[in-house]
């Protein structure tokens, strides 16, 4: 009788494994278990939006779930970042950032989130230079030296896409290397496109513009590029020298875009995000299309990307403080 009971118990034991399996699966659901959201705190069609959509397209293929681009423009990119900071830290929310967010960490000390504490950097995806440009018909500056001399002798109106934006930082660097002081007057706009349009119309004297935003006007001959601010020449304007080549390394400035998630996302899940994002950005087709849009594709790992974003945040904190840059009124 005892032997018969043991045999029945052994026969029934394998049935317990499949009975427990659904409970284990429910405790640790597969990732992603719903459509991830990629918050872009800028309008559709901008540089950050372009890169985010390229990466999101490939991530959708990798994950088998459509990654939804959520454009949340406004508040100097604070609105979208705040939404991401307050989302459930389950790995289903990504945030696209640029140099603007590193500057915001100093420009907005009372922001509703802590940029350094609340986010974890997954990857710096790509970068692009800015270009020092003038009106081709009206400006007497034929090269960068001409512009620097001009800035020391007369007042120049310099446009930007807003206080603390990369073009504004470029103007501040231009003011420093030219030693022009208040001769370079900052004129902030609500976006890069209207400022570039006004420069082409002759209503501004100079801009340090994101290259893709002024490229069409350069190609049309309305704007004259004097230098690019990257360490190397850019393939879209190979004849335009770098500021360093022209003896002005103090004008080096690179805009970049990165993808973040919340710092509270579990480390194992952040590693999964890193692996898949790197696979997406280094996909041959995605890389080609990003380069065609003007990006130098980087796709750095999380450790290198984290160091870089921290260094950029610290670097521009110094300039923002010394130049007395304030948020847009």
MARKEDO-54632 format. One record per atom (N, C-alpha, C, O): residue in three letters; x, y, z. Coordinates in steps of 0.2 Angstrom, whole numbers, plus 2048, in hexadecimal, padded with zeros to 3 digits. Atoms other than C-alpha are relative to their C-alpha. Last residue first. Example, Ala and Ser with C-alpha at 12.3 -4.5 7.8 and 13.67 -1.06 7.14 Angstrom:
BEGIN
SER7FC7FA7FF;SER8447FB824;SER7FC805803;SER7FF80B804;ALA8047FA800;ALA83E7EA827;ALA804806800;ALA809805803;
END
This chain:
BEGIN
UNK8057FD7FC;UNK8389AD798;UNK7F97FE7FE;UNK7F4800801;UNK8047FC803;UNK8439A0791;UNK7FB803804;UNK7F8800808;UNK806803804;UNK84E99879E;UNK7FD8067FC;UNK7FD80B7FE;UNK8068027FC;UNK85E9A17A4;UNK7FB7FD7FB;UNK7FB7FE7F5;UNK806802804;UNK8709A179E;UNK7FA7FF804;UNK7FA7FB809;UNK8067FD7FE;UNK87C9AB7A9;UNK7F97FE7FC;UNK7F58027FC;UNK8037FB805;UNK88B9A879E;UNK7F9803803;UNK7F6807800;UNK7FB7FB801;UNK8959A07AD;UNK7FD8067FB;UNK7FE80C7FC;UNK7FF7FB7FA;UNK8879967B3;UNK8048067FF;UNK80280B801;UNK8077FD7FF;UNK88198F7A2;UNK801805806;UNK7FE80A806;UNK8027FB805;UNK89398C79D;UNK7FA804802;UNK7F980A802;UNK7FB7FB7FF;UNK8989827AD;UNK7FE8067FB;UNK7FE80C7FE;UNK8027FC7FA;UNK8889787AC;UNK804806802;UNK80280B804;UNK8057FB802;UNK88C97479A;UNK7FD804806;UNK7FB809806;UNK7FD7FB804;UNK89B96A79F;UNK7FC8067FF;UNK7FE80C800;UNK7FB7FC7FC;UNK8939617AE;UNK8038067FC;UNK80480B7FE;UNK8047FC7FB;UNK88495B7A4;UNK804805804;UNK80380A805;UNK8037FB804;UNK890956795;UNK7FB804805;UNK7FB80B805;UNK7FA7FB802;UNK89B94C7A1;UNK7FC8067FC;UNK7FE80C7FE;UNK7FE7FD7F9;UNK88B9437A9;UNK8068067FE;UNK80580B801;UNK8067FC7FE;UNK88493F797;UNK802804807;UNK80080A807;UNK8017FB805;UNK895938792;UNK7FB805802;UNK7FC80B802;UNK7FA7FC7FF;UNK89892D7A1;UNK7FF8077FC;UNK80080C7FE;UNK8027FD7FA;UNK88692679F;UNK806805802;UNK80480A804;UNK8067FB801;UNK88992278D;UNK7FF804806;UNK7FE80A806;UNK7FC7FB804;UNK89A919790;UNK7FB806800;UNK7FD80C800;UNK7FB7FD7FC;UNK89190E79D;UNK8048067FD;UNK80480B800;UNK8037FC7FB;UNK88190C793;UNK806803805;UNK805809807;UNK8038047FB;UNK88A906783;UNK7FE805806;UNK7FF80B806;UNK7FB8027FB;UNK88D912775;UNK7FC7FC805;UNK7F67FD806;UNK8028067FD;UNK882913766;UNK8047FD805;UNK8067F7805;UNK7FB8027FA;UNK88C92075D;UNK7FE7F9803;UNK8027F5802;UNK8038057FC;UNK88492474C;UNK8057FE805;UNK80B7FC803;UNK7FB8057FF;UNK88A935745;UNK7FE7FB805;UNK7FC7FC80A;UNK7FD8027FA;UNK87A93D740;UNK8067FC7FF;UNK8077F87FA;UNK7FB7FC7FD;UNK876947731;UNK8037FE806;UNK807801809;UNK8037FB7FC;UNK86593F72C;UNK805805803;UNK80380A806;UNK8037FB805;UNK86E93571F;UNK7FD806803;UNK7FC80B800;UNK7FA7FC803;UNK87992E72D;UNK7FD8057FB;UNK7FF80A7FA;UNK7FE7FB7FB;UNK869929737;UNK8068047FD;UNK80680A7FE;UNK8057FB800;UNK863920727;UNK801805805;UNK80080B804;UNK7FF7FC806;UNK873916725;UNK7FB806800;UNK7FD80B7FE;UNK7FA7FC801;UNK874911737;UNK8008057FA;UNK80280A7FA;UNK8017FB7FB;UNK86290B738;UNK8068057FF;UNK80580B7FF;UNK8047FB803;UNK865901728;UNK7FE806804;UNK7FE80B802;UNK7FE7FD806;UNK8748F972F;UNK7FC8057FD;UNK7FE80A7FB;UNK803804806;UNK86D8F5740;UNK8028047FA;UNK80280A7FA;UNK7FA802804;UNK8798FE74D;UNK7FD7FB7FA;UNK8027F97F6;UNK7FC7FB803;UNK86B908754;UNK8067FE7FC;UNK8088027F7;UNK8047FC804;UNK8608F9757;UNK8048067FC;UNK8038067F6;UNK802804806;UNK86C8ED75E;UNK7FC8047FB;UNK7FD8047F5;UNK7FA801804;UNK8728FA76A;UNK7FF7FC7F9;UNK8027FE7F4;UNK7FF7FA803;UNK8608FD76F;UNK8068017FC;UNK8078037F7;UNK8057FF805;UNK85D8EB772;UNK8018077FC;UNK8018077F6;UNK7FE805805;UNK86D8E877D;UNK7FB8017F9;UNK7FE8017F4;UNK7F97FE803;UNK86A8F8787;UNK8027FB7FA;UNK8037FE7F5;UNK8017FA804;UNK8588F478A;UNK8068027FC;UNK8068047F6;UNK804803806;UNK85C8E2790;UNK7FF8067FB;UNK8008067F5;UNK7FC803805;UNK8698EA79B;UNK7FD7FD7FA;UNK8007FD7F5;UNK7FC7FB804;UNK85D8F67A2;UNK8057FD7FC;UNK8067FF7F6;UNK8057FD805;UNK8518E77A6;UNK8048057FC;UNK8038067F6;UNK800805805;UNK85F8DE7B0;UNK7FC8037FA;UNK7FE8017F4;UNK7FA801804;UNK8628EE7B9;UNK8007FB7FB;UNK8027FD7F5;UNK7FC8057FD;UNK8508F17BF;UNK8067FF7FB;UNK8067FF7F5;UNK801806804;UNK8489017B9;UNK8057FB802;UNK80B7FD803;UNK8038067FC;UNK84A90D7C7;UNK7FE7FA7FC;UNK7FC7F57FF;UNK7FB8037FC;UNK8569187BD;UNK7FD7FB804;UNK8017F6806;UNK8007FE7F9;UNK84891C7B1;UNK8067FC804;UNK8077F6802;UNK8068037FD;UNK84C91A79E;UNK801802808;UNK80580680A;UNK7FF8027F9;UNK858923793;UNK7FA7FC802;UNK7F57FC7FE;UNK8078037FE;UNK85B925780;UNK8017FE808;UNK8067FB809;UNK7FF8067FC;UNK86993177A;UNK7F97FD802;UNK7F4801801;UNK8068037FE;UNK86A93F76D;UNK8017F9803;UNK8057F5801;UNK800807800;UNK87994A769;UNK7F97FE803;UNK7F5802806;UNK8068027FD;UNK87E95C766;UNK7FF7F87FF;UNK8027F57FB;UNK804806803;UNK89095E764;UNK7F97FF803;UNK7F97FF809;UNK8068017FD;UNK89A96E768;UNK7FC7FB7FC;UNK7FB7FB7F6;UNK803807801;UNK8AB973764;UNK7FA7FF804;UNK7FA80080A;UNK807800803;UNK8AD986763;UNK7FD7F9800;UNK7F87F87FD;UNK8057FE7FB;UNK8BB987770;UNK7F98007FD;UNK7F5801801;UNK8028067FD;UNK8C697D763;UNK7FA801805;UNK7F67FD807;UNK8057FE7FB;UNK8C798D759;UNK7FD7FA803;UNK7F77F8802;UNK7FC7FE7FA;UNK8D798B74E;UNK7FB803806;UNK7FD80680A;UNK7FF7F8801;UNK8CE98A73D;UNK803803806;UNK803809807;UNK7FC7FF806;UNK8D097773D;UNK8028077FF;UNK8078097FD;UNK7F98017FD;UNK8C997774F;UNK8058017FA;UNK80A8037FB;UNK7FE7FA7FD;UNK8B9980748;UNK8077FF803;UNK80B803803;UNK8028007F9;UNK8B797273C;UNK803806803;UNK807809801;UNK7FB8027FB;UNK8B8976729;UNK7FD800807;UNK7F8803809;UNK8017FB7FB;UNK8A997671D;UNK8057FD805;UNK8057F8808;UNK7FB7FB801;UNK8AE96C70D;UNK800806805;UNK80480A805;UNK7F88027FF;UNK8A795C713;UNK8048067FF;UNK80A805801;UNK7FD7F9802;UNK895963716;UNK8087FF800;UNK80B802804;UNK8057FC804;UNK88A953717;UNK8038077FE;UNK80080A7F9;UNK800802807;UNK89A94971C;UNK7FA8037FC;UNK7FA8037F6;UNK806804801;UNK89D95372B;UNK7FF7FE7F9;UNK8008027F5;UNK8047FD805;UNK8AF95972F;UNK7FA7FB7FF;UNK7FA7F5801;UNK7FF801807;UNK8B695373F;UNK7FB8037FB;UNK7F68047FD;UNK7F8801800;UNK8B7959751;UNK8027FE7F9;UNK8087FF7F8;UNK7FE8077FE;UNK8A596074F;UNK8087FF800;UNK80B8047FD;UNK7FE8007FA;UNK8A197374F;UNK8027F9803;UNK8047F8809;UNK8048057FC;UNK89F97573D;UNK8047FF806;UNK80A800807;UNK7FD8057FC;UNK8A6985735;UNK7FB7FB803;UNK7F67FD804;UNK7F97FE7FF;UNK8A399472A;UNK8037FB803;UNK80A7FA803;UNK7FE8037FA;UNK89298E722;UNK808802801;UNK80C8027FC;UNK7F9802801;UNK88B99B716;UNK8027FD806;UNK80380080C;UNK7FB7FF7FA;UNK87899C716;UNK8077FD7FE;UNK8087F97FA;UNK8027FB7FC;UNK86D99F707;UNK804801806;UNK805807809;UNK7FC7FA801;UNK8769946FB;UNK7FE806804;UNK80180B804;UNK8047FC805;UNK8689876F9;UNK8058077FF;UNK80380A7FA;UNK800803807;UNK87497A700;UNK7FC8057FB;UNK7FE8057F6;UNK7F9801802;UNK877984710;UNK8007FE7F9;UNK8048017F5;UNK7FF7F9801;UNK864988712;UNK8088017FE;UNK8098057FA;UNK8047FE806;UNK860976711;UNK8028077FE;UNK8038087F8;UNK7FD803805;UNK86E97271E;UNK7FD8027F9;UNK8008037F4;UNK7FE7FB804;UNK86897E72B;UNK8037FD7F9;UNK8058017F5;UNK8057FB800;UNK85E972736;UNK8028067FB;UNK7FD80A7F9;UNK805802804;UNK869963732;UNK7FA8067FF;UNK7F78067FA;UNK7FF800807;UNK87896D738;UNK7FA7FD7FC;UNK7F98017F7;UNK800807801;UNK871972749;UNK8017FF7F9;UNK7FD8027F5;UNK806803801;UNK874985748;UNK8027F8800;UNK8077F67FD;UNK7FC8067FF;UNK88299074F;UNK7FA7FB800;UNK7F87F9805;UNK8038067FC;UNK87999F748;UNK8057FB800;UNK80A7FA7FC;UNK7FD8067FF;UNK87E9B0741;UNK7FC7FB804;UNK7F87FD808;UNK7FA800803;UNK8789C173B;UNK8047FA800;UNK8087F87FC;UNK7FA8027FB;UNK8669C073D;UNK8068017FD;UNK8078007F7;UNK8027FD7F9;UNK8579C8734;UNK8057FE805;UNK80480180B;UNK7FC7FB7FE;UNK85F9C4723;UNK7FE804806;UNK801809807;UNK8037FA802;UNK8529B971C;UNK804806802;UNK80280B800;UNK800800807;UNK85D9AA71E;UNK7FD8067FD;UNK7FF8087F7;UNK7FA7FF802;UNK8609AE730;UNK8018007F8;UNK8048057F5;UNK7FE7F97FF;UNK84E9B0733;UNK8078017FE;UNK8088077FB;UNK8037FC805;UNK84B99F72B;UNK801807801;UNK80280A7FC;UNK7FD801806;UNK858997736;UNK7FD8047FA;UNK8008077F6;UNK7FA7FC800;UNK85099F745;UNK8047FF7FA;UNK8078047F8;UNK8017F9801;UNK83F998740;UNK806805801;UNK80780A7FD;UNK8027FF807;UNK84598673D;UNK7FF808800;UNK80180B7FB;UNK7FB7FE805;UNK84F98574D;UNK7FE8027FA;UNK8018077F7;UNK7FF805804;UNK84198775A;UNK8068027FB;UNK8078077FA;UNK8048067FE;UNK838994764;UNK8017FA7FB;UNK7FD7F87F7;UNK806802803;UNK8459A1761;UNK7FD7FA803;UNK8007F7807;UNK8038077FF;UNK8529A976C;UNK7FA8007FC;UNK7F68047FC;UNK8077FF802;UNK85C9B9766;UNK7FD7F9800;UNK7FD7F57FB;UNK804807801;UNK86D9B976E;UNK7F98027FF;UNK7F6806803;UNK8068007FD;UNK8779C976B;UNK7FC7FA7FF;UNK7FA7F87F9;UNK804805803;UNK8899C7766;UNK7FA800805;UNK7FA7FE80B;UNK8017FE807;UNK8919D876A;UNK7FC7FA7FC;UNK7F97FC7F7;UNK8077FF802;UNK88F9D477C;UNK7FE8027F9;UNK7F88037F7;UNK8057FE7FA;UNK89F9CC77E;UNK7F98017FE;UNK7F67FD7FB;UNK8047FB803;UNK8A99CB76D;UNK7FB803806;UNK7F8808805;UNK8007FB7FB;UNK8B79C1774;UNK7FC8067FE;UNK7FE80C7FF;UNK7FF7FA803;UNK8B69B7764;UNK802806804;UNK80480B802;UNK7FA800805;UNK8B99A776C;UNK8018067FD;UNK8078087FB;UNK7FA8017FC;UNK8AD9AB77B;UNK8068007FB;UNK80B8047FC;UNK7FF7FA7FC;UNK89F9B2771;UNK807800803;UNK80A805804;UNK7FD7FC805;UNK8A09A3765;UNK802807803;UNK80680A801;UNK7F9802802;UNK89F998774;UNK8028047FB;UNK8088067FB;UNK7FC7FE7FA;UNK88F9A177A;UNK8077FE7FF;UNK80C802801;UNK7FF7F9800;UNK8889A0768;UNK804802806;UNK808807806;UNK7FB7FF805;UNK88B98D768;UNK801808800;UNK80780A7FF;UNK7F98017FD;UNK88298C779;UNK8058017FB;UNK80B8047FD;UNK7FE7FA7FC;UNK873995771;UNK8077FE803;UNK80B803804;UNK7FE7FA804;UNK873989762;UNK802806805;UNK80680A803;UNK7FA801802;UNK87397A76F;UNK8038067FB;UNK8088087FC;UNK800805805;UNK864981778;UNK8077FF7FD;UNK80B8047FE;UNK7FD8077FE;UNK866989788;UNK8007FB7FB;UNK8037F67FC;UNK7FB7FF7FB;UNK85B998784;UNK8027F9802;UNK7FE7F4804;UNK8037FF7F9;UNK851994774;UNK806800805;UNK80B7FE804;UNK8078037FF;UNK85398E762;UNK7FE800807;UNK7F97FD809;UNK8008077FD;UNK86199A75F;UNK7F97FD800;UNK7F48017FF;UNK8068047FF;UNK8659AA755;UNK8017F9804;UNK8067F7803;UNK7FF807801;UNK8749B6756;UNK7FA7FC802;UNK7F77FD808;UNK8068047FD;UNK8729C8754;UNK8017F97FE;UNK8017F77F8;UNK803805804;UNK8839D0751;UNK7FA7FD803;UNK7FB7FB809;UNK8058047FD;UNK8899E1758;UNK7FD7FB7FB;UNK7FC7FD7F5;UNK8077FE801;UNK8999E8750;UNK7FB7FB804;UNK7FD7F5805;UNK8007F9802;UNK8AC9E8752;UNK7F98027FF;UNK7F88087FF;UNK7FD7FB7FC;UNK8B09D875B;UNK7FF8077FF;UNK80180C803;UNK8038007F9;UNK8A39CD753;UNK803805805;UNK800808809;UNK8067FC800;UNK8AA9D2742;UNK7FC801807;UNK7FA806808;UNK7FE7F9800;UNK8BB9CC747;UNK7FA8047FF;UNK7FA80A803;UNK7FD7FE7F9;UNK8B49BB74C;UNK802807800;UNK80180B805;UNK8068007FB;UNK8A99BA73C;UNK802803807;UNK7FF80780A;UNK8037FA802;UNK8B89BE730;UNK7FA801806;UNK7F9807808;UNK7FC7FB7FE;UNK8C29B0739;UNK7FC8077FF;UNK7FC80C803;UNK8017FF7F9;UNK8B49A4736;UNK804806803;UNK801809808;UNK7FD8057FC;UNK8B39A7724;UNK7FF801807;UNK7FD806809;UNK7FF805804;UNK8AB9B2717;UNK8037FA803;UNK8037F4800;UNK7FC8057FE;UNK8A39BE723;UNK8017FA7FB;UNK7FC7F77FA;UNK7F97FF803;UNK89C9CD71A;UNK8057FA802;UNK80B7FA800;UNK7FA8007FB;UNK88B9C671E;UNK8068017FC;UNK8087FE7F7;UNK8007F97FC;UNK87C9CC712;UNK806800805;UNK809805806;UNK8007FA804;UNK87C9BF704;UNK802806804;UNK80580B801;UNK7FB800805;UNK8829AF70D;UNK8008067FC;UNK8058087F9;UNK8047FF806;UNK8789B271D;UNK8058017FA;UNK80A8067FA;UNK8027F9801;UNK8839AB72A;UNK7FC8007FA;UNK7FC7FC7F6;UNK8027FE806;UNK887999731;UNK7FE808800;UNK7FC80A805;UNK8007F97FF;UNK89199173F;UNK7FE8037F9;UNK8028027F4;UNK7FC7FC805;UNK88C97F73D;UNK7FF807802;UNK7FA80A803;UNK8037FA802;UNK88797374B;UNK8048037FB;UNK80A8027FA;UNK7FC7FA7FE;UNK88D96174C;UNK7FB8067FF;UNK7F58057FC;UNK7FF7FC806;UNK88395174D;UNK803807802;UNK802809807;UNK7FF7F97FF;UNK88294375A;UNK8018037F9;UNK8018007F4;UNK7FC7FD806;UNK87C93175B;UNK801808802;UNK7FE80A807;UNK801803807;UNK874924766;UNK8048037FB;UNK8078007F6;UNK7FF7FA804;UNK87B928778;UNK7FF7FD7F8;UNK8047FA7F6;UNK7FB7FF805;UNK874918780;UNK8008077FD;UNK7FB80A7FC;UNK800806804;UNK86A91278F;UNK8068007FB;UNK80A7FC7FA;UNK7FF800807;UNK86C92079B;UNK8017F97FD;UNK8057F5800;UNK7FB804801;UNK86391E7AC;UNK8028007F8;UNK7FD7FF7F4;UNK7FF804806;UNK85892B7B2;UNK8067FC7FF;UNK80B7FE803;UNK806804802;UNK8519327C2;UNK8017FC7FA;UNK7FC7F87F9;UNK8028067FC;UNK8619377CB;UNK7FB7FC7FD;UNK7FB7F67FE;UNK7FA8057FE;UNK86B9427BF;UNK7FE7FA804;UNK8017F5803;UNK7FD803806;UNK85C94A7B6;UNK8057FB802;UNK8057F57FF;UNK7F87FF7FF;UNK85394D7C7;UNK8037FC7FA;UNK8037F67FA;UNK7FC8077FF;UNK84094F7C3;UNK807802801;UNK809808800;UNK8048057FC;UNK83395D7C5;UNK8047FA800;UNK8007F5803;UNK804805805;UNK84096A7BF;UNK7FD7FB804;UNK7FF7F980A;UNK8078027FD;UNK8459777CD;UNK7FC7FB7FB;UNK7F67FB7FC;UNK7FE8037F9;UNK8589787C8;UNK7F97FE803;UNK7FA7F9807;UNK8068017FC;UNK85297C7B6;UNK8017FC806;UNK8007F6807;UNK8047FA802;UNK8619837AC;UNK7FA800804;UNK7F7805805;UNK7FE7FA7FC;UNK86D9777B5;UNK7FB8067FF;UNK7FA80A803;UNK7FF8027F9;UNK8659667B1;UNK803806804;UNK80280680A;UNK8067FE7FC;UNK85E96F7A1;UNK8017FE808;UNK7FE80180C;UNK8007F97FE;UNK86F96F799;UNK7FA801805;UNK7FB80580A;UNK7FA7FF7FC;UNK87095C799;UNK801807803;UNK803808809;UNK8028037F9;UNK85E95B793;UNK806801805;UNK80580280B;UNK8057FB7FD;UNK862967784;UNK7FF7FE807;UNK7FF80280C;UNK7FC7FB7FC;UNK87195C77F;UNK7FC805804;UNK7FE80780A;UNK7FB7FD804;UNK864950779;UNK804804805;UNK80380480B;UNK7FE7FA7FD;UNK857944781;UNK8068027FB;UNK8087FF7F7;UNK7FB7FD805;UNK84C93677B;UNK802807803;UNK7FE80B805;UNK8007F9801;UNK84392D789;UNK8058027FC;UNK80B8017FD;UNK7F97FD802;UNK83E91B78A;UNK7FF8087FF;UNK7FA80A7FE;UNK8007F9802;UNK82F914793;UNK8078027FF;UNK80B801803;UNK8047FF805;UNK82B901794;UNK8008077FE;UNK7FC8097F9;UNK7FC800806;UNK83A8FD79F;UNK7FC8017FA;UNK7FE8017F4;UNK801807802;UNK82E8FA7AE;UNK8047FE7FA;UNK8037F97F6;UNK7F9802802;UNK83290A7B7;UNK8007F87FF;UNK8037F4802;UNK7FE8067FC;UNK8209107B7;UNK8077FD7FE;UNK8087FD7F8;UNK803806802;UNK8209227B0;UNK8027F9804;UNK8077FA807;UNK8058027FC;UNK8259317BA;UNK7FC7F97FE;UNK7F77F7801;UNK7FD8017F9;UNK8369347B3;UNK7FA7FD804;UNK7FC7F9809;UNK7FC806800;UNK82F9327A1;UNK8027FE807;UNK8027F880A;UNK805806801;UNK82193E7A4;UNK8047FA800;UNK8027F5803;UNK8038017FA;UNK82E94B7AB;UNK7FB7FA800;UNK7FA7F6804;UNK7FC8047FB;UNK83994879C;UNK7FD7FF807;UNK7FE7FA80A;UNK7FF807802;UNK82B94C790;UNK8047FC805;UNK8037F7807;UNK8068037FF;UNK82695C799;UNK8017F97FF;UNK7FF7F4803;UNK8018037F9;UNK83896279C;UNK7FA7FC800;UNK7F97F7804;UNK7FF807800;UNK83C964789;UNK7FF7FD807;UNK8017F7809;UNK7F8801801;UNK83E97778B;UNK8027F8801;UNK8077F7803;UNK7FC7FF7F9;UNK82C977792;UNK8077FF7FF;UNK80A7FC804;UNK8027FB7FC;UNK82496F782;UNK805801806;UNK8087FC809;UNK7FC7FA800;UNK824960777;UNK7FE805805;UNK7F8805807;UNK8027FC7FB;UNK81D94F77C;UNK804807800;UNK808808805;UNK7FD7FA801;UNK81F94476C;UNK7FC805806;UNK7F6806805;UNK8057FC7FD;UNK81A932771;UNK804807800;UNK808808805;UNK7FD7F97FF;UNK822926765;UNK7FB805803;UNK7F6806800;UNK8047FA802;UNK81A915768;UNK804806801;UNK806807807;UNK7FE7FB7FC;UNK825905767;UNK7FD8077FE;UNK7FD8097F8;UNK7FF7F9803;UNK81B8F875E;UNK802805806;UNK7FE80680B;UNK8057FC7FE;UNK81D8E7766;UNK8028077FD;UNK8078097FD;UNK806802802;UNK8278D975F;UNK7FA804803;UNK7F4801803;UNK8048027FB;UNK8368DD769;UNK7F97FD7FE;UNK7F67FA802;UNK7FD8057FB;UNK8438DD75C;UNK7FB7FE806;UNK7FC7F8807;UNK7FF806804;UNK8388E474E;UNK8037FB805;UNK8017F5806;UNK806803801;UNK8318F2759;UNK8017F97FD;UNK7FD7F47FF;UNK8028037FA;UNK8438F675F;UNK7F97FC7FF;UNK7F87F7802;UNK7FD8067FF;UNK8478F974D;UNK7FF7FC806;UNK7FE7F6806;UNK802805805;UNK83A90574A;UNK8037FA801;UNK8007F4800;UNK8068047FE;UNK83D90D75B;UNK7FE7FB7FB;UNK7FB7F67FC;UNK7FF8067FB;UNK84F910756;UNK7FA7FD802;UNK7FA7F7803;UNK7FC805803;UNK84A91A746;UNK8027FA805;UNK8017F4803;UNK805804804;UNK83C92374F;UNK8047FA7FC;UNK8027F57FB;UNK8048047FB;UNK84892975D;UNK7FB7FB7FB;UNK7FA7F57FD;UNK7FC8057FD;UNK85592F750;UNK7FB7FB804;UNK7FC7F5804;UNK7FE805806;UNK848939746;UNK8047FA803;UNK8037F5801;UNK805804802;UNK840940756;UNK8027FB7FB;UNK8007F57FB;UNK8018057FB;UNK85094675D;UNK7FB7FB7FE;UNK7FB7F57FF;UNK7FA804800;UNK85495074D;UNK7FF7FA805;UNK8007F4803;UNK7F97FE7FE;UNK84395774B;UNK8057FB801;UNK8047F57FF;UNK7FC7FE806;UNK834950741;UNK807803802;UNK80B8057FD;UNK7FE804805;UNK82894F74F;UNK8048037FB;UNK8038097F9;UNK806801805;UNK82895C75D;UNK8037FA7FB;UNK8097F97FA;UNK8007FB805;UNK83495A76C;UNK7FB7FE7FA;UNK7F87F97FA;UNK8027FA7FE;UNK83495077C;UNK8018067FB;UNK80280C7FD;UNK7FB7FB804;UNK83593F773;UNK7FD807803;UNK7F8809800;UNK8027F97FF;UNK82D93277F;UNK8068047FC;UNK80C8047FE;UNK7FA7FC800;UNK830920779;UNK7FE8077FF;UNK7FC80A7FA;UNK8007F9802;UNK82291577F;UNK806804800;UNK80A803805;UNK7FC7FB7FC;UNK822902780;UNK7FF8077FD;UNK7FD8087F7;UNK7FC7FC805;UNK8138F8779;UNK804805804;UNK801809808;UNK8057FB803;UNK80E8EB786;UNK8048057FB;UNK80B8057FC;UNK807804800;UNK8168DB78D;UNK7FB8057FE;UNK7F58037FE;UNK8057FC7FD;UNK8288E1789;UNK7F97FC7FF;UNK7F87F87FB;UNK7FF7F9802;UNK8308D7790;UNK8018017F9;UNK8047FD7F6;UNK7FB7FF805;UNK8298C6796;UNK8008087FE;UNK7FB80B7FF;UNK8027FF807;UNK8208C67A6;UNK8058017FB;UNK80A8047FD;UNK7FB7FD804;UNK8288C07B6;UNK7FE8007F8;UNK8007FC7F4;UNK7FC7FC7FB;UNK81B8BC7C3;UNK8058047FC;UNK8078097FE;UNK8037FA7FE;UNK80F8B67B6;UNK804805804;UNK80380B804;UNK8017FC805;UNK81B8AA7AF;UNK7FD807801;UNK7FF80C7FF;UNK7F97FD801;UNK81F8A37C0;UNK8008057FA;UNK80380A7FB;UNK7FF7FB7FA;UNK80C8A07C3;UNK8078037FF;UNK80780A800;UNK8037FA802;UNK80A8987B1;UNK801806806;UNK80180C805;UNK7FD7FC805;UNK81888C7B5;UNK7FC8067FF;UNK7FF80C7FE;UNK7FD7FA7FD;UNK8118857C6;UNK8038057FA;UNK80480B7FC;UNK8057FC7FC;UNK8048797BE;UNK803806803;UNK80080B804;UNK8047FC804;UNK8118747B1;UNK7FB804804;UNK7F9809801;UNK7FB7FB803;UNK81D86E7BF;UNK7FC8057FB;UNK7FC80B7FB;UNK7FF7FA7FC;UNK8108667CA;UNK8048057FC;UNK80280B7FD;UNK8067FB802;UNK80B8597BD;UNK800806804;UNK7FD80B802;UNK7FE7FC806;UNK81D8517BE;UNK7FA8057FF;UNK7FB80A7FB;UNK7FB7FB800;UNK81984C7D0;UNK8018047FA;UNK80180B7FB;UNK8037FA800;UNK8098427CD;UNK805806800;UNK80380B7FE;UNK8037FF806;UNK8128327C8;UNK7FD807800;UNK7FD80A7FA;UNK7FB7FE805;UNK81E8347D7;UNK7FD8017F9;UNK7FF8057F5;UNK7FD7FA7FF;UNK80F8357E3;UNK8058027FB;UNK8058087F8;UNK8057FB802;UNK8068277DB;UNK803807801;UNK80280B7FD;UNK800800807;UNK81681C7DD;UNK7FB8057FD;UNK7FC8087F8;UNK7FA7FD802;UNK8188217EF;UNK8008007F8;UNK8028057F5;UNK8007F97FF;UNK80681C7F3;UNK8068047FD;UNK80580A7FA;UNK8057FE805;UNK80880B7EA;UNK7FF808801;UNK7FE80B7FC;UNK7FD7FF807;UNK8178087F4;UNK7FC8037FB;UNK7FE8077F7;UNK7FC7FA7FF;UNK80E80C805;UNK8048017F9;UNK8048077F7;UNK8047FA800;UNK800800800;UNK804806800;UNK80380B7FC;
END
